Amino acid sequence: MANTSPAVVNEISGRAWIRNSDGSLTELHQGSKVPAGSDIVTASGATVSLQVENGMPIVIGEGREVAVNGDMGGPLADPSEAAVAPPTGTDSDRLLAALQAGRDPFDELDPTAAIVAGGGDAGGSSFVRLARILETTTPLDLAYTNPGRGDDSVPRALGAGLTGDGDDGATTPTVTNTAPSALNDTGRGDQNTIIRGNLLTNDSDPDGDPLAIVSVSGRPMTSGGVSVTGTNGGTFTVLPDGSYVFTPGTGFQHLPEGQTATTTISYTVTDPSGATSTATVEVTVVGVNDPALITPAGADDDKGTVKEDTTFTTNGKLNVADVDDGEARFVVQSGQAGQHGTFSIDASGSWVYNLNNNDARVQGLAVGETLTETFTVTTADGTTGTVVVTIQGTNDVPTLSGQAAGAVTEDTTLAATGKLDVADVDTSDTHTWTINNNGAGQYGALSIDANGNWTYNLTNGNPTVQALGVGESLTEKFTVTVSDGHGGVTTQEVSITINGTNDAPVVSGETTGSVTDGGTTSVTGQLGQTDVDVNDTHTWTVGNGGKGDFGSFTVDNTGKWTYNLDDTNTTVKGLKSGESITETFTVTVDDGHGGVTSQQVTVTINGTDDGAVINPAQPGDDAGTVTEDVTLTVGGKLNVTDPDAGQAVFVAQTNAAGQHGTFSIDADGKWTYNLTNNDPA
């Protein structure tokens, strides 16, 4: 199988080229790749050694144009199998002797004599792979035809400037060289980091030529490299092999953390033919934080002093230096709360402290006693410093703090408690507590013990308290005084809120009534309500809308109620005299604040006797006719209606004697008359 892998030029003396498909020439150099099927052209005095994959080196002599076939790396057939005639002539003998001794035949023979005749054009010699011959042939094999390989020589296509016999007088062919391609490079690192790289890594040459850097930003390359300054600072040191080192120096220290700057140089590469290409390398430098330096603008400007009850404000100024752009400033604080005051600082470093003179610990300071507050200031990059404020004490009367208010609720929460605390810089003082009017109030009383614990007890039965409705309240206040026994007196007002609750109204009045069927069918009554919450508005209602089983019930906004009997109701009409039924209605009064009271009203319905009505079941059923000796019996049926329950029946009669016969009737009204036919009358 033909070998399609490219051959590599591993050694070259003089000049040689590859002929392109358009006839132009591309110059070869050591390391160049030669694709299979290419034509190689050598100049006078030139020698090219090719290395093919899995094969021996191939040597091409001067003044040749050779087609590099795909089977040049394959094994040779055994020459003894194809021998036809032994070689003759002294040139062959000398060639074999040189090869057998391991010498270069070109050093001892004329170039044409160093190549066994193979039928070249115009008496010239064709290409022979000498290195392979040295390994696999004996002197007797050289001139024999090898049917397994065919002709070992490669036919030569003459090019411009080359003669068929390889004359040294041939002119050098015109060479076409493709320039290399240099691509731009980048690098990245922080302002304190050295960056390394290689400029040639991504550069290439279409001819496969080796590349070298000839200049950097216009400065020629030297064997020891060259150092140049980037367009925006920093030093680039570039070596001939393309490796470079970038040193940022101090030129990027101004970058704040995370911000970037770029700096650039250019470089030029060349191939062995002198063709060049220029590219750039751009390095991005990332800023890192450089700590700021905080100093007081003046002596002790990082300190301040205030004094209880006297001097409430102190101020100063801090300076900040920071090489990072825009970071020589302070983070603004406005009214930053401390333990005993507030602290503010602006971006320029001017600060002020305001004492909270009412702070218990400040007021507790005695003469000669101090407190300190320390505040942290921060610059734009996070560097911190401190400002220390000293708070000086003075002599004070006792001060009171604690719970100065409480609340109670009518009928529910009848007591409230709290505690007042006394602070006195004179720690040996004994304190005494008193309340104005000995603690007696309008609606209750306040007491206090030696530790400042106070209690308020509500007089819940007070009419004014009981009259409070929901959302209504009363307030009474007491003045508590503490004395240190040395003229130091402080007072505190304790305020008590008395909240009202809703009191449900109380219902009274007429809760019963009666009506009579067929008689008095309407009855009225009056309900009343009382409510200690005098401001409440009351609404009266009756359950189920006042609809009863035997009548209807209504109530107005004054509590007056009325019952009207349904005299047509069958149950009512069915009541006998002495019988009665009752129905009950629930009346409710609402004060509008959740206070609801209900009262039942009961109405008695009395019955009366109602007359029955008798009618014939059929026309004529209330009469009958008999005939002597002929029709002796007659009958009929009567109906009875009576609204009184159980009264719509007849009293049964059986054979009641008449003047001329007997009469019978049952409870349903069926009657019969039987004639006494033998009655003489």
C-alpha positions as CSV (number, residue, x, y, z in Angstrom):
1,M,0.0,0.0,0.0
2,A,1.3,3.5,-0.9
3,N,2.4,5.7,2.0
4,T,0.5,8.9,2.0
5,S,2.1,10.4,5.1
6,P,4.2,13.5,4.3
7,A,8.0,13.3,4.3
8,V,10.0,15.7,6.5
9,V,13.2,17.5,5.5
10,N,15.6,16.4,8.2
11,E,18.7,17.8,6.5
12,I,19.3,20.3,3.7
13,S,22.4,21.8,2.1
14,G,21.9,24.6,-0.4
15,R,18.5,25.5,-1.7
16,A,15.5,23.3,-2.7
17,W,11.9,23.9,-3.4
18,I,8.5,22.2,-3.8
19,R,6.9,22.9,-7.2
20,N,3.2,24.0,-6.7
21,S,0.4,23.1,-9.0
22,D,0.5,26.6,-10.6
23,G,4.2,26.2,-11.4
24,S,5.4,28.5,-8.6
25,L,8.0,27.3,-6.1
26,T,7.9,27.2,-2.3
27,E,11.4,27.0,-0.7
28,L,12.2,24.1,1.7
29,H,13.9,24.4,5.0
30,Q,14.9,21.9,7.7
31,G,11.7,20.7,9.3
32,S,9.5,21.4,6.2
33,K,6.9,18.8,5.4
34,V,6.7,17.4,1.9
35,P,3.3,15.9,1.0
36,A,3.3,12.6,-1.0
37,G,3.1,13.2,-4.7
38,S,5.0,16.5,-4.5
39,D,7.7,17.5,-7.0
40,I,11.0,18.5,-5.3
41,V,13.4,20.8,-7.2
42,T,17.1,21.1,-6.0
43,A,19.5,23.8,-7.1
44,S,23.1,23.3,-8.2
45,G,25.2,22.1,-5.3
46,A,22.2,21.3,-3.1
47,T,21.4,18.1,-1.3
48,V,18.1,17.3,0.4
49,S,17.5,14.4,2.9
50,L,13.9,13.3,3.5
51,Q,12.6,11.2,6.3
52,V,9.5,9.2,5.4
53,E,7.3,7.4,7.9
54,N,8.5,3.9,8.7
55,G,11.3,4.2,6.1
56,M,14.9,5.1,5.6
57,P,16.1,8.6,4.8
58,I,15.9,9.6,1.1
59,V,18.7,11.7,-0.4
60,I,18.1,13.9,-3.4
61,G,21.1,15.4,-5.2
62,E,21.7,18.7,-6.8
63,G,20.0,20.0,-9.9
64,R,17.1,17.6,-9.8
65,E,13.3,17.6,-10.0
66,V,12.0,14.5,-8.4
67,A,8.4,13.3,-7.9
68,V,8.0,11.9,-4.4
69,N,5.9,8.8,-5.0
70,G,3.7,7.3,-2.3
71,D,5.6,3.9,-2.3
72,M,9.0,5.4,-1.6
73,G,8.8,4.3,2.0
74,G,7.8,0.7,1.1
75,P,10.1,-2.4,1.3
76,L,12.3,-3.3,-1.7
77,A,11.9,-6.7,-3.3
78,D,14.8,-9.1,-3.1
79,P,17.2,-7.9,-5.9
80,S,18.5,-11.4,-6.5
81,E,15.1,-12.5,-7.7
82,A,15.1,-9.9,-10.5
83,A,18.7,-9.9,-11.5
84,V,19.2,-9.9,-15.2
85,A,22.9,-8.9,-15.8
86,P,25.7,-7.8,-13.6
87,P,26.7,-4.2,-13.7
88,T,29.7,-3.3,-15.7
89,G,32.0,-0.3,-15.8
90,T,34.3,1.4,-13.4
91,D,31.8,3.9,-12.2
92,S,29.6,1.1,-10.9
93,D,32.5,-0.5,-9.2
94,R,33.5,2.7,-7.5
95,L,29.9,3.4,-6.5
96,L,29.6,0.0,-4.9
97,A,32.9,0.3,-3.2
98,A,31.9,3.7,-1.7
99,L,28.6,2.3,-0.5
100,Q,30.1,-0.8,0.9
101,A,32.6,1.3,2.9
102,G,29.9,3.6,4.3
103,R,31.2,6.6,2.4
104,D,29.2,9.3,0.7
105,P,29.4,8.5,-3.1
106,F,29.0,12.2,-3.9
107,D,32.3,12.9,-2.2
108,E,34.2,10.5,-4.4
109,L,32.4,10.5,-7.7
110,D,31.1,12.9,-10.3
111,P,27.5,13.5,-9.5
112,T,26.3,11.7,-12.5
113,A,28.6,8.8,-11.7
114,A,27.3,8.5,-8.2
115,I,23.9,7.5,-9.5
116,V,23.6,4.2,-11.5
117,A,22.3,4.8,-14.9
118,G,18.6,4.4,-15.1
119,G,17.6,5.7,-18.5
120,G,17.4,9.4,-17.6
121,D,16.7,12.0,-20.3
122,A,19.6,13.2,-22.4
123,G,21.9,10.7,-20.9
124,G,21.3,12.2,-17.3
125,S,20.6,10.1,-14.2
126,S,17.3,9.7,-12.5
127,F,16.7,9.7,-8.7
128,V,17.9,6.7,-6.6
129,R,17.2,6.2,-2.9
130,L,20.8,5.8,-1.8
131,A,20.0,5.4,1.9
132,R,17.7,2.4,1.2
133,I,20.3,0.9,-1.1
134,L,22.9,1.0,1.6
135,E,20.8,-1.0,3.9
136,T,19.3,-3.6,1.6
137,T,21.5,-4.3,-1.4
138,T,24.9,-5.9,-2.2
139,P,27.2,-4.6,-4.9
140,L,25.9,-7.2,-7.3
141,D,22.3,-6.2,-6.9
142,L,22.6,-2.6,-8.0
143,A,22.2,-3.0,-11.7
144,Y,19.5,-5.7,-11.7
145,T,16.0,-4.9,-12.6
146,N,13.6,-5.5,-9.7
147,P,10.3,-6.7,-11.0
148,G,8.7,-6.4,-7.6
149,R,9.4,-2.6,-7.3
150,G,9.7,-1.7,-10.9
151,D,12.2,1.0,-11.7
152,D,13.8,2.4,-8.5
153,S,14.5,5.6,-10.3
154,V,11.9,8.4,-10.3
155,P,11.4,10.1,-13.7
156,R,12.4,13.8,-13.5
157,A,10.3,16.6,-14.9
158,L,12.6,19.4,-16.0
159,G,11.8,22.8,-14.7
160,A,12.8,26.2,-15.6
161,G,16.6,26.7,-15.1
162,L,17.3,22.9,-14.8
163,T,19.0,20.9,-17.5
164,G,18.4,17.3,-18.2
165,D,22.0,16.3,-17.3
166,G,22.2,18.4,-14.2
167,D,24.7,21.0,-15.5
168,D,26.1,23.2,-12.9
169,G,25.4,26.1,-15.2
170,A,21.7,25.9,-14.6
171,T,20.0,29.1,-13.4
172,T,18.2,29.3,-10.0
173,P,14.4,29.0,-10.4
174,T,12.1,31.8,-9.3
175,V,10.9,31.0,-5.8
176,T,7.4,31.8,-4.3
177,N,7.4,32.0,-0.5
178,T,4.1,32.4,1.5
179,A,4.6,34.8,4.4
180,P,4.0,33.6,8.0
181,S,0.9,34.5,10.0
182,A,1.4,36.2,13.4
183,L,-1.8,36.3,15.5
184,N,-2.4,38.7,18.4
185,D,-1.8,37.5,21.9
186,T,-3.4,38.3,25.2
187,G,-2.5,38.0,28.9
188,R,-4.2,38.8,32.2
189,G,-3.1,39.2,35.8
190,D,-3.4,41.4,38.8
191,Q,-1.3,44.5,39.4
192,N,1.2,42.7,41.5
193,T,1.7,39.6,39.4
194,I,4.3,38.8,36.7
195,I,2.7,37.4,33.6
196,R,4.4,34.8,31.3
197,G,3.6,33.5,27.9
198,N,4.9,32.7,24.4
199,L,4.2,34.9,21.4
200,L,4.9,32.1,18.8
201,T,2.4,29.6,20.2
202,N,-0.5,30.7,18.0
203,D,1.7,31.9,15.1
204,S,2.1,29.7,11.9
205,D,3.7,29.5,8.5
206,P,1.7,28.1,5.6
207,D,4.9,26.5,4.2
208,G,5.7,24.9,7.6
209,D,8.8,27.0,7.9
210,P,10.2,27.7,11.4
211,L,9.6,31.2,12.7
212,A,11.7,33.6,14.6
213,I,11.0,37.0,16.3
214,V,13.1,39.7,14.6
215,S,11.8,42.8,16.5
216,V,9.6,43.9,19.4
217,S,7.8,47.3,19.2
218,G,10.4,48.3,16.6
219,R,13.5,47.2,18.6
220,P,15.6,44.5,17.0
221,M,15.7,41.1,18.7
222,T,19.1,40.1,20.2
223,S,20.4,36.8,21.3
224,G,19.7,37.8,24.9
225,G,16.2,39.1,24.2
226,V,14.8,42.6,24.3
227,S,12.9,44.6,26.9
228,V,10.3,47.3,26.0
229,T,7.7,49.3,27.8
230,G,4.0,48.7,27.0
231,T,1.8,51.4,25.6
232,N,0.2,51.9,29.1
233,G,3.2,51.0,31.3
234,G,4.8,47.8,32.4
235,T,7.9,46.1,31.0
236,F,7.8,43.3,28.4
237,T,10.9,41.1,28.1
238,V,10.8,38.9,25.0
239,L,13.3,36.2,24.2
240,P,14.2,34.9,20.7
241,D,12.2,31.7,21.2
242,G,9.0,33.8,21.7
243,S,8.7,33.5,25.4
244,Y,8.0,36.7,27.2
245,V,7.7,38.0,30.8
246,F,5.5,41.0,31.7
247,T,6.4,42.9,34.9
248,P,3.7,45.4,35.8
249,G,5.9,47.5,38.1
250,T,4.2,50.3,40.0
251,G,2.4,51.8,37.1
252,F,-0.9,50.0,37.9
253,Q,-1.0,50.5,41.6
254,H,-3.6,53.2,41.1
255,L,-6.2,50.7,40.0
256,P,-9.0,50.0,42.5
257,E,-9.9,46.4,43.2
258,G,-11.5,44.8,40.2
259,Q,-10.8,47.6,37.7
260,T,-8.7,46.9,34.7
261,A,-6.2,48.6,32.4
262,T,-4.5,47.3,29.2
263,T,-1.0,47.8,27.9
264,T,0.3,46.6,24.5
265,I,3.4,45.9,22.5
266,S,3.9,44.7,18.9
267,Y,6.3,42.1,17.6
268,T,7.4,40.9,14.1
269,V,8.1,37.3,13.1
270,T,10.0,36.1,10.0
271,D,10.5,32.8,8.1
272,P,13.9,31.7,6.7
273,S,13.0,33.4,3.4
274,G,12.7,36.8,5.1
275,A,8.9,37.1,4.9
276,T,7.4,38.8,8.0
277,S,4.2,39.3,9.9
278,T,3.4,41.6,12.8
279,A,1.0,41.1,15.7
280,T,0.4,42.5,19.2
281,V,0.3,41.2,22.7
282,E,-2.2,42.9,25.0
283,V,-2.0,42.4,28.7
284,T,-5.0,43.2,30.9
285,V,-3.9,44.2,34.4
286,V,-6.5,43.8,37.2
287,G,-6.4,46.1,40.1
288,V,-6.2,44.8,43.7
289,N,-6.8,46.7,46.8
290,D,-4.0,48.8,48.3
291,P,-4.7,49.6,51.9
292,A,-5.4,53.2,52.7
293,L,-3.5,55.2,55.4
294,I,-5.6,57.1,58.0
295,T,-4.0,59.9,60.0
296,P,-5.4,62.7,62.2
297,A,-5.4,66.0,60.4
298,G,-4.2,67.8,63.5
299,A,-2.8,66.7,66.9
300,D,-5.4,64.5,68.6
301,D,-7.9,65.0,65.8
302,D,-8.8,61.3,66.3
303,K,-9.9,62.0,69.9
304,G,-12.6,64.2,71.5
305,T,-14.1,65.1,74.9
306,V,-17.6,65.9,76.1
307,K,-19.0,66.7,79.5
308,E,-22.2,65.6,81.2
309,D,-24.7,68.5,81.5
310,T,-22.1,70.9,80.1
311,T,-20.4,70.2,76.7
312,F,-22.4,68.0,74.4
313,T,-20.5,68.1,71.2
314,T,-16.9,67.4,70.0
315,N,-15.4,67.1,66.5
316,G,-12.2,66.6,64.5
317,K,-10.8,65.7,61.1
318,L,-9.1,62.6,59.7
319,N,-7.0,62.4,56.6
320,V,-6.8,59.4,54.3
321,A,-4.2,58.5,51.6
322,D,-4.8,55.7,49.1
323,V,-3.0,55.1,45.8
324,D,-6.1,53.4,44.4
325,D,-8.0,55.9,42.2
326,G,-11.1,57.4,43.9
327,E,-10.6,55.5,47.2
328,A,-9.0,58.3,49.3
329,R,-12.3,59.0,51.0
330,F,-14.3,57.8,54.0
331,V,-17.6,55.9,54.1
332,V,-20.2,58.5,55.2
333,Q,-21.9,57.8,58.6
334,S,-24.8,60.0,59.7
335,G,-26.1,59.8,63.2
336,Q,-24.5,56.5,63.9
337,A,-25.8,55.4,67.3
338,G,-23.2,54.8,70.1
339,Q,-23.9,53.8,73.6
340,H,-24.1,57.4,74.9
341,G,-24.5,59.5,71.8
342,T,-24.3,59.7,68.0
343,F,-21.4,59.9,65.6
344,S,-21.2,61.3,62.1
345,I,-18.4,61.5,59.5
346,D,-18.4,62.9,56.0
347,A,-16.4,61.7,53.0
348,S,-13.6,64.2,53.6
349,G,-13.0,62.8,57.2
350,S,-14.7,65.6,59.2
351,W,-16.4,64.0,62.2
352,V,-18.7,65.1,65.0
353,Y,-20.0,63.4,68.2
354,N,-23.2,64.5,69.9
355,L,-23.7,63.4,73.5
356,N,-27.0,61.9,74.6
357,N,-27.0,63.9,77.9
358,N,-30.2,62.1,79.1
359,D,-28.5,58.7,78.9
360,A,-28.7,57.1,82.4
361,R,-25.1,56.1,82.4
362,V,-24.0,59.6,81.5
363,Q,-26.1,61.1,84.2
364,G,-24.8,58.5,86.6
365,L,-21.2,59.8,86.2
366,A,-19.8,61.5,89.3
367,V,-17.1,64.1,89.2
368,G,-13.8,62.5,88.1
369,E,-15.6,59.6,86.5
370,T,-15.5,59.0,82.8
371,L,-16.9,56.9,80.0
372,T,-15.4,56.3,76.6
373,E,-17.0,55.6,73.2
374,T,-15.0,54.2,70.3
375,F,-16.3,54.5,66.7
376,T,-14.9,52.7,63.7
377,V,-14.4,54.7,60.6
378,T,-14.0,53.0,57.2
379,T,-12.4,54.2,54.0
380,A,-13.7,53.4,50.5
381,D,-11.5,50.3,50.2
382,G,-12.5,49.0,53.6
383,T,-9.5,50.2,55.6
384,T,-10.6,51.0,59.2
385,G,-9.5,53.4,61.9
386,T,-11.0,54.6,65.2
387,V,-12.2,57.8,66.9
388,V,-12.3,57.7,70.7
389,V,-14.6,60.1,72.6
390,T,-14.2,60.6,76.4
391,I,-17.3,61.5,78.4
392,Q,-16.6,63.3,81.7
393,G,-19.0,63.3,84.7
394,T,-20.5,66.0,87.0
395,N,-22.5,66.0,90.2
396,D,-26.2,65.1,89.8
397,V,-29.4,64.9,91.7
398,P,-31.1,61.5,91.6
399,T,-32.7,60.6,88.2
400,L,-35.8,58.5,87.7
401,S,-36.5,56.1,84.9
402,G,-38.7,53.1,84.4
403,Q,-42.4,52.4,84.0
404,A,-44.4,55.6,84.4
405,A,-47.7,54.5,83.0
406,G,-50.2,51.7,83.5
407,A,-53.7,50.6,82.6
408,V,-56.6,48.9,84.3
409,T,-60.0,47.8,82.8
410,E,-63.4,48.1,84.4
411,D,-64.7,44.7,85.7
412,T,-61.7,42.9,84.3
413,T,-58.2,44.1,85.3
414,L,-58.5,46.0,88.5
415,A,-54.8,46.5,89.3
416,A,-51.7,47.8,87.5
417,T,-48.1,47.6,88.6
418,G,-44.7,49.1,87.5
419,K,-41.3,50.0,88.8
420,L,-39.4,53.3,88.9
421,D,-35.6,53.2,89.1
422,V,-33.5,55.8,90.8
423,A,-29.9,56.6,89.8
424,D,-27.7,58.8,91.9
425,V,-24.0,59.4,91.5
426,D,-23.9,59.7,95.3
427,T,-24.0,56.0,96.0
428,S,-24.2,56.4,99.8
429,D,-27.4,58.4,99.7
430,T,-30.6,56.9,101.1
431,H,-33.7,57.6,98.9
432,T,-37.2,58.2,100.1
433,W,-40.3,57.8,97.9
434,T,-43.6,59.8,98.4
435,I,-46.8,60.3,96.4
436,N,-49.0,63.4,96.3
437,N,-52.2,63.3,98.3
438,N,-50.8,60.1,99.9
439,G,-51.7,58.2,96.7
440,A,-55.5,58.8,96.9
441,G,-57.1,59.3,93.5
442,Q,-60.6,59.9,92.1
443,Y,-61.1,56.3,90.9
444,G,-58.5,54.3,92.8
445,A,-55.3,54.6,94.9
446,L,-51.5,54.4,94.1
447,S,-48.8,53.1,96.5
448,I,-45.0,52.7,96.2
449,D,-42.4,50.8,98.2
450,A,-38.8,51.6,99.1
451,N,-37.5,50.0,95.9
452,G,-39.8,52.0,93.6
453,N,-42.3,49.3,92.9
454,W,-45.7,50.9,92.6
455,T,-49.3,49.5,92.5
456,Y,-52.6,51.1,91.4
457,N,-55.9,49.5,92.6
458,L,-59.1,50.5,90.8
459,T,-62.3,51.3,92.7
460,N,-64.4,49.2,90.3
461,G,-67.8,50.1,91.9
462,N,-67.3,53.7,91.2
463,P,-70.4,54.8,89.1
464,T,-68.2,56.8,86.8
465,V,-66.1,53.8,86.2
466,Q,-69.1,51.5,85.6
467,A,-70.6,54.0,83.2
468,L,-67.6,53.6,80.8
469,G,-68.5,52.0,77.6
470,V,-66.3,50.1,75.2
471,G,-63.7,52.4,73.8
472,E,-64.2,55.0,76.6
473,S,-61.5,55.7,79.2
474,L,-60.6,57.8,82.1
475,T,-57.1,58.9,83.2
476,E,-55.7,59.9,86.6
477,K,-52.2,61.0,87.4
478,F,-50.0,60.8,90.4
479,T,-46.8,62.7,91.2
480,V,-44.1,60.4,92.6
481,T,-41.1,62.1,94.4
482,V,-37.7,60.7,95.3
483,S,-35.4,62.5,97.7
484,D,-31.7,61.7,98.3
485,G,-31.9,63.3,101.8
486,H,-29.4,66.0,100.8
487,G,-31.6,68.3,98.8
488,G,-31.6,66.3,95.6
489,V,-35.2,65.8,94.7
490,T,-36.6,64.4,91.5
491,T,-40.3,63.9,90.6
492,Q,-42.0,61.6,88.1
493,E,-45.6,61.6,86.9
494,V,-47.2,58.2,86.9
495,S,-50.3,58.0,84.6
496,I,-53.0,55.4,84.9
497,T,-55.5,54.8,82.1
498,I,-58.9,53.3,83.1
499,N,-60.5,51.5,80.2
500,G,-64.2,50.8,80.0
501,T,-65.9,47.6,79.1
502,N,-69.3,46.8,77.7
503,D,-72.1,46.2,80.2
504,A,-74.9,44.2,78.8
505,P,-78.4,45.8,79.2
506,V,-80.9,44.3,81.7
507,V,-84.4,43.5,80.4
508,S,-87.6,43.7,82.5
509,G,-91.3,44.2,82.0
510,E,-94.3,42.1,80.8
511,T,-93.3,38.7,79.5
512,T,-96.7,37.0,79.2
513,G,-100.1,37.5,77.5
514,S,-103.2,35.6,76.4
515,V,-105.7,35.5,73.5
516,T,-109.0,33.5,73.0
517,D,-110.3,31.7,69.9
518,G,-113.3,33.6,68.6
519,G,-112.7,36.3,71.3
520,T,-109.8,38.5,72.0
521,T,-107.3,37.7,69.3
522,S,-104.6,40.4,70.1
523,V,-102.5,41.1,73.1
524,T,-99.7,43.7,73.9
525,G,-97.0,44.1,76.6
526,Q,-94.1,46.4,77.4
527,L,-90.5,45.4,78.0
528,G,-87.8,47.8,79.3
529,Q,-84.0,47.8,79.5
530,T,-81.5,49.4,81.8
531,D,-77.8,49.8,80.9
532,V,-75.0,51.4,83.0
533,D,-73.3,52.3,79.7
534,V,-75.4,55.4,79.4
535,N,-74.1,56.3,76.0
536,D,-75.2,53.0,74.4
537,T,-78.0,52.9,71.8
538,H,-80.3,49.8,72.0
539,T,-82.0,47.8,69.3
540,W,-85.0,45.4,69.9
541,T,-85.5,42.3,67.7
542,V,-87.6,39.1,67.9
543,G,-86.5,35.7,66.8
544,N,-87.6,34.1,63.6
545,G,-88.9,37.5,62.5
546,G,-91.8,37.1,64.9
547,K,-93.5,34.3,62.9
548,G,-95.2,31.9,65.3
549,D,-97.1,28.7,64.8
550,F,-100.5,30.3,65.6
551,G,-99.9,34.0,65.1
552,S,-97.4,36.7,64.7
553,F,-95.3,38.7,67.2
554,T,-93.7,42.2,66.8
555,V,-91.6,44.5,69.0
556,D,-90.8,48.2,68.5
557,N,-87.7,50.2,69.5
558,T,-89.3,51.1,72.9
559,G,-89.7,47.4,73.8
560,K,-93.5,47.4,73.3
561,W,-94.6,44.0,71.9
562,T,-97.9,42.8,70.2
563,Y,-99.2,39.4,69.5
564,N,-101.9,38.8,66.9
565,L,-103.7,35.4,66.8
566,D,-104.4,33.6,63.5
567,D,-108.1,32.8,64.3
568,T,-108.4,30.7,61.2
569,N,-105.7,28.3,62.2
570,T,-107.2,24.8,62.4
571,T,-105.4,24.0,65.5
572,V,-106.7,27.1,67.2
573,K,-110.2,26.4,66.0
574,G,-110.0,22.9,67.3
575,L,-109.5,24.0,70.8
576,K,-112.5,23.3,73.0
577,S,-113.6,25.4,75.8
578,G,-111.1,25.0,78.7
579,E,-108.4,23.9,76.4
580,S,-105.3,26.0,75.6
581,I,-102.0,26.1,73.9
582,T,-98.9,28.4,74.2
583,E,-96.2,29.7,72.0
584,T,-93.0,31.5,73.1
585,F,-91.0,34.2,71.4
586,T,-87.4,35.3,72.1
587,V,-87.0,39.1,72.3
588,T,-83.4,40.4,72.2
589,V,-82.0,43.9,73.0
590,D,-78.5,44.8,71.7
591,D,-76.4,47.8,72.9
592,G,-74.3,47.9,69.7
593,H,-71.1,46.9,71.5
594,G,-71.6,43.2,71.9
595,G,-73.9,43.5,74.9
596,V,-76.9,41.4,74.0
597,T,-79.7,40.3,76.4
598,S,-82.6,38.0,75.5
599,Q,-86.0,37.7,77.2
600,Q,-88.8,35.1,76.4
601,V,-92.4,36.2,76.0
602,T,-95.1,33.5,76.3
603,V,-98.6,33.9,74.8
604,T,-101.4,31.5,75.9
605,I,-104.2,30.7,73.4
606,N,-107.5,29.7,75.0
607,G,-110.2,27.6,73.2
608,T,-114.1,28.0,73.0
609,D,-117.0,25.8,71.9
610,D,-117.8,26.2,68.2
611,G,-121.3,25.0,67.0
612,A,-121.5,22.0,64.6
613,V,-123.2,22.1,61.2
614,I,-125.3,19.1,60.0
615,N,-126.1,18.7,56.3
616,P,-127.5,15.7,54.2
617,A,-124.8,13.8,52.5
618,Q,-127.0,13.8,49.4
619,P,-130.0,16.0,48.7
620,G,-133.0,14.4,50.5
621,D,-130.8,12.4,52.8
622,D,-132.4,14.3,55.7
623,A,-136.0,12.9,54.9
624,G,-137.6,9.5,54.0
625,T,-141.0,7.9,53.1
626,V,-142.5,4.5,54.0
627,T,-145.8,3.0,52.8
628,E,-148.1,0.9,54.8
629,D,-147.9,-2.7,54.0
630,V,-145.5,-1.9,51.1
631,T,-142.3,0.0,52.1
632,L,-141.6,-0.5,55.7
633,T,-137.9,0.9,55.9
634,V,-136.2,4.0,54.7
635,G,-132.6,5.4,55.4
636,G,-130.0,8.1,54.6
637,K,-126.8,9.8,55.7
638,L,-126.1,13.0,57.4
639,N,-122.7,14.9,57.5
640,V,-121.5,16.9,60.5
641,T,-118.7,19.6,60.6
642,D,-117.3,21.1,63.8
643,P,-114.0,23.1,64.2
644,D,-113.6,21.8,67.7
645,A,-111.3,18.8,67.6
646,G,-113.2,15.5,67.9
647,Q,-116.6,17.0,67.9
648,A,-117.6,16.3,64.2
649,V,-119.5,13.0,65.1
650,F,-123.1,12.0,65.8
651,V,-124.3,10.5,69.1
652,A,-125.4,7.0,68.1
653,Q,-129.0,5.9,68.6
654,T,-130.3,2.4,68.2
655,N,-134.1,1.7,67.7
656,A,-135.2,4.9,69.3
657,A,-138.9,4.5,69.5
658,G,-141.1,6.9,67.6
659,Q,-144.9,7.1,67.4
660,H,-145.1,4.7,64.5
661,G,-141.7,3.1,64.3
662,T,-138.1,3.0,65.4
663,F,-135.0,5.3,64.4
664,S,-131.3,4.4,64.5
665,I,-128.2,6.5,63.6
666,D,-124.5,5.7,64.0
667,A,-121.6,8.1,64.7
668,D,-121.0,8.7,61.0
669,G,-124.5,9.9,60.4
670,K,-126.0,6.8,58.7
671,W,-129.7,6.5,59.8
672,T,-132.5,4.0,59.4
673,Y,-136.3,4.2,60.1
674,N,-138.4,1.0,60.5
675,L,-142.2,1.4,60.3
676,T,-144.4,-0.4,62.8
677,N,-146.8,-1.6,60.2
678,N,-149.4,-3.1,62.6
679,D,-149.7,0.2,64.4
680,P,-153.5,0.7,64.5
681,A,-152.9,4.4,63.7
